[in-house]
Amino acid sequence: MKRESRLVRWIWWTVVVTALFLLGFCIGWFSKRSKATANNHKTSSKYLVEFLDEMRPDLIRDHLRKFTRLPHLAGTEQNLKYAEEIMKEWRDFGLDSVEMVPYDILLSYPNKSQPNYISIVDHSGKEVFNTSLAEPVPQGYEDVSNIVPPYSAYSPKGHPEGDLVYVNYGRTEDFLQLEREMNISVTGKIVIVRYGKIFRGNKVKNAMSAGAKGVIMFSDPADYWATGVKPYPDGWNLPGGGAQRGNVLNLNGAGDPLTPGYPAKEYTYRLNPEEGVGLPKIPVHPIGFHDATHLLKNMGGQIPPNNWKGALNVSYKTGPGFTGDFKSQKVRMNIYSNNQVSRIYNVIGKIRGALEPDRYVILGGHRDAWVFGGIDPMSGAAVVHETVRSAGKLLKRGWRPRRTVVFASWDAEEFGLLGSTEWAEDNARLLQERAVAYINADSAIEGMYTLRVDCTPSLHTLVYDLTKQISSPEDGEEGVSLYESWHKRDNWTNDRDAPRISKLGSGSDFEAYFIRLGIAAGRARYTKNKKTERYSSYPVYHSVYETFEIVERFYDPTFRRLRAVAQVRGGLIFLLADSQVLPLDANEYADSLRKYADSIAHLAQTHAELMKTYNVSFESLFSAVKNFTNAAKDFHERLQTLDKEDPLQVRIMNDQLMYLERAFIDPLGLPGRPFYRHVIFAPSSHNKYAGESFPGIYDALFDIENSADPDKAWREVKRQISIAAFTVHAAAMTLTPPA
Amino acid sequence: MKRESRLVRWIWWTVVVTALFLLGFCIGWFSKRSKATANNHKTSSKYLVEFLDEMRPDLIRDHLRKFTRLPHLAGTEQNLKYAEEIMKEWRDFGLDSVEMVPYDILLSYPNKSQPNYISIVDHSGKEVFNTSLAEPVPQGYEDVSNIVPPYSAYSPKGHPEGDLVYVNYGRTEDFLQLEREMNISVTGKIVIVRYGKIFRGNKVKNAMSAGAKGVIMFSDPADYWATGVKPYPDGWNLPGGGAQRGNVLNLNGAGDPLTPGYPAKEYTYRLNPEEGVGLPKIPVHPIGFHDATHLLKNMGGQIPPNNWKGALNVSYKTGPGFTGDFKSQKVRMNIYSNNQVSRIYNVIGKIRGALEPDRYVILGGHRDAWVFGGIDPMSGAAVVHETVRSAGKLLKRGWRPRRTVVFASWDAEEFGLLGSTEWAEDNARLLQERAVAYINADSAIEGMYTLRVDCTPSLHTLVYDLTKQISSPEDGEEGVSLYESWHKRDNWTNDRDAPRISKLGSGSDFEAYFIRLGIAAGRARYTKNKKTERYSSYPVYHSVYETFEIVERFYDPTFRRLRAVAQVRGGLIFLLADSQVLPLDANEYADSLRKYADSIAHLAQTHAELMKTYNVSFESLFSAVKNFTNAAKDFHERLQTLDKEDPLQVRIMNDQLMYLERAFIDPLGLPGRPFYRHVIFAPSSHNKYAGESFPGIYDALFDIENSADPDKAWREVKRQISIAAFTVHAAAMTLTPPA
């Protein structure tokens, strides 16, 4: 008995010992497993809520107020001062590092002692009317100095004199109509075009190509006037004395005109000023409608009415071209602006990633403004500022994102996206290997209606998921999500029941990141109702009337709309930086590719006969899209079975997601546009603001019916289809198992 | 007492239980930690020894024998048959996957019914002497069909007739000497140049630029004749009837001439044949020395002797240019070759990586041969074959490398590196994100003296470490390492006591991987003694005499030299694929950059006065190199303290090492050479075979003293220095902590 009892006890002991050991082992094993993964995973969504809730309308208001008191044009002392303040505050908010990154780039300013203006001259050459030298300064800002008058940045100096020809919006089609249908040549003449529809640089390029010797641009109430709204300060319409500043470059993504492809550092080689990329060769100047009326009213043909009291139905707008006898009057442009190499400053702040410090999620927006920048860009900068503050709060509570977050306050966006492009050039190697996504933060509001999102297709799903977690900022929509509010106001199209998301064009700082480097990108802002509000951007765009007050009084009195935008931009950054598996959706890319392929093939079908003659087929492209669709589907199925406990396997699939956008980059670039390298998306060759899908094919097809050498032209179409098909195939390959 | 004893027992119990639990926990914790890392780490070096020991000279001999029985020119049925055999055997050896990858590329063949030849013509235009139509076939191969006669691939058809001008090696300096010192124009004439010193395509380009209307190339015994060695089959010298085949393209890395930048798939757009990249515009033809003597002996001036019995000291070699009266004789070229789009086949085999399947280590070499390919390339292909066999053995024993290994049997290397370049274009996106290194496997032997390694600087240390673990193949060197044997025969220079390693040039399949994509690359082979053996490559190069027997009888009777090369190539692949931390050395790159910067600055100093005049300084480059040196040093110090148990941290630092080479790529390419994108290394513009460091600066400085526009020329020098400085800076940035 005693022996047996001892035996039992020993057995008992052994079992207990083993069990305990195993228990310990198992706990050790599994607690180790989950350390790097699940832990981070669980708390992340809790922190997202905290991150979004922390953002406060009143603080966004304060930031906006603070950074719109003084004009802060790129290259000026005041813009450096704001940069220093932002750097200091971002440090105070708790970022791990904040630095100032300068570049020396070509800027353009009016000559302070010789203002630019346009005259009507009589027979003897005497100036009988001169346009105004500045906009009437809004109330409360009368004592502010350094308000730069309206000008076209990078216009060369010059005094061209000649007959005036009106060419509507100065679009490619306007010039073609003028030339082909109306048989009017602008060679040696000065053209006057109205702002709107396309980027002003494209207007100038078209005018140059047509042989004009000067360009005048004016803001037409039809394009910058909302019905039933008063001009500022009584409403948010553009006063008749207001005019739109802006650069008139055709950079095609080159960045600083003197250092294309390389960052403009002190030691960097610079082109001679006359070799600069994209510089206009003829004088250009913007005027307001009051002045425009004077110029236009003396023209023959249909005379534009001068009833400056509200939205106009002006009969001269039916097409380009006043053939008219100019009542023996001519205009003279007097432009004295200077180009000069000046120092600009980006502010770059970082939160170091906890697990993958070498993966970057970037939130960038510009700081430089034409004058006060009440909307453009400080409504966006205020939102970024609040995002940084909220992130800093979380850091203090122990949060640290999985990946590195980079915040950027860009300089000299208004001069051709220069600060952001130089930084992209400077950091191209790091970005192409490490950047997960770039979210842009230009003007956060351009209307009072609903959300507007432009992004790469792989971000669609994330945008929808996120906006369901954000509240609508609209009065009377308590408890309604931003998604629902947006969906109700701007449903996609017939083929999809979801809020509309558009392609990215250009005209803001995401360009180098998305179009040159192939980094997934997106932008979000509050916008107008496109169906009823037909003016371009917003009426006071790039005028002195973009003040803090216009936002506070009209656009967002509660600052809840700006908070919603902050939550969208910030939330995107948060989820991209902190999700274990990157929230990018290759299936959405597949859907979009299919739409774009259908669309370009449909466009080509307008030349069905020639397609047959020249043996042009879209078969290879459709086959590639099918291939991509299958690869994407398989990829996301495999992602379902991913062992999330294995850090290498997670990293490998994340890398596939991250590099998907990169796969669409063609190192050879688009024809004649070496810095536009994205095969699926590029700014339209006819309007930088608009995004074109399959731009290589589109451009090859453009106006092909009038080609001088149809054989060559159709060969180029085939070449572009081949490049598109290969690129989509290649992108599909990146989604298949890596070995 | 009893209570106390119970208490004691309880305490005892608790302690034991806790201790056991903790023991279990610790074992669980730490055994988990080491699973993915140390485990792999320990066994890897054991497997390396097995991998190297498994390689057998007799089997390398068998492989070589098997694949050199028949001519297997690219695009022929026999070369497809060899591809199929290789595919089958690689599968049998045990690779995870083997596939055949076809492309349809532009090849060039002689016209079978109208052979190419060159004639001496008399006054009346009658052909009084014709060059031979083929080489005398070596013994044992008399019944073999499909031996392509010597020709210059891609020569256009044509029958130019004219005076003959001798231009030595046809180098840039030879043409300059002819033009500037001897005042001889070759315009409208036919030039005859000897093979050697530079790539034949460069000779043709120079002749075209000089205005020649045809090029004849011949093998001079001074360049293709080793002292005291008999011509084949009694020795390994080139018989007088032998001639060198070869392409005469100037592709500058474009790959298939009709599809530059894109893989030549079925659907791919092709340029019109006349637009093809790098195609010569004038007829070209190669001849042997017997024929050359006939052409040269009738020329005026110094007459080359015709004593074909051994190495010659021919007086005509003192410089280019026979000014001569041509004894009223002319030559006529009769070229009937055709360019045609043909299908080629790469064989791609893979071993899937165990932990990082998305990291690729590539061993690639070509299979296509001009005739039998006894040396070029099958000595290399046999070595790859044996490497695959040995790797397969290890797989069966349970080994699996950490990373994926890719084995490639390229096609159409002889036609301009086409098979490898098309595959690189096809897989560019995968390769640029995932390729760790590319090891090239062309001819494994070109001499009987010692090892020759050309590689990127970051591989230096690995090459040294590895060769210390391999035995010398030389008789009488038992127990001596390959490193020692090599070191003894070819010490670097005064500044370093180690075996010499050279820069990569081009002329083999690594080009697209290294120069276009920026993947760390290297090559190794057995070579001659450069100090005493002054002929180019090896005497029978690209002739019909490159047989199995020439290797077995003369070059490597024991096949131990080939085994040593197999061990070097295979060992590099093994260590790159299986080391936990990538065996790449950024410090070596820093050292090399310093040397190259010193060297190019020294070269520029020959124009010290002009440097001052035009304000040219290398300061920015030296500063960048210093910066890089510090970053590399810091990086390797941090690497010492890397937590190797943390898979993400290991991956992050490995990524920095992997992407280091990529950082030297400039997406804009070198001036006029868009596919040569490596800022540190490019094939010389004057000789594709040679590597030039800082090629952009070198080319800008070249012949600058004769520039027509010195201001512009020196501006270009400054621009290139600026690009080099920026690139080195940018590469340094990639080595700093990622956030």
Interface residues (C-beta under 8 A of the other chain):
Chain A: V16 V17 L20 F21 L22 L23 G24 F25 C26 I27 G28 W29 F30 S31 K32 R33 A36 D96 G261 Y262 P263 K265 Y267 T268 Y269 K350 R352 G353 L355 E356 P357 D358 Y360 T404 D426 N427 A428 R429 L430 E433 R434 E619 S620 S623 P647 L648 R651 I652 D655 Q656 Y659 R662 A663 D666 P667 L668 P674 R677 R715 K718 R719 I721 S722 I723 A725 F726 A730 A731 M733 T734 P737 P738 A739
Chain B: V16 V17 L20 F21 L22 L23 G24 F25 C26 I27 G28 W29 F30 S31 K32 R33 A36 D96 G261 Y262 P263 K265 Y267 T268 Y269 K350 R352 G353 L355 E356 P357 D358 Y360 T404 D426 N427 A428 R429 L430 E433 R434 E619 S620 S623 P647 L648 R651 I652 D655 Q656 Y659 R662 A663 D666 P667 L668 P674 R677 R715 K718 R719 I721 S722 I723 A725 F726 A730 A731 M733 T734 P737 P738 A739
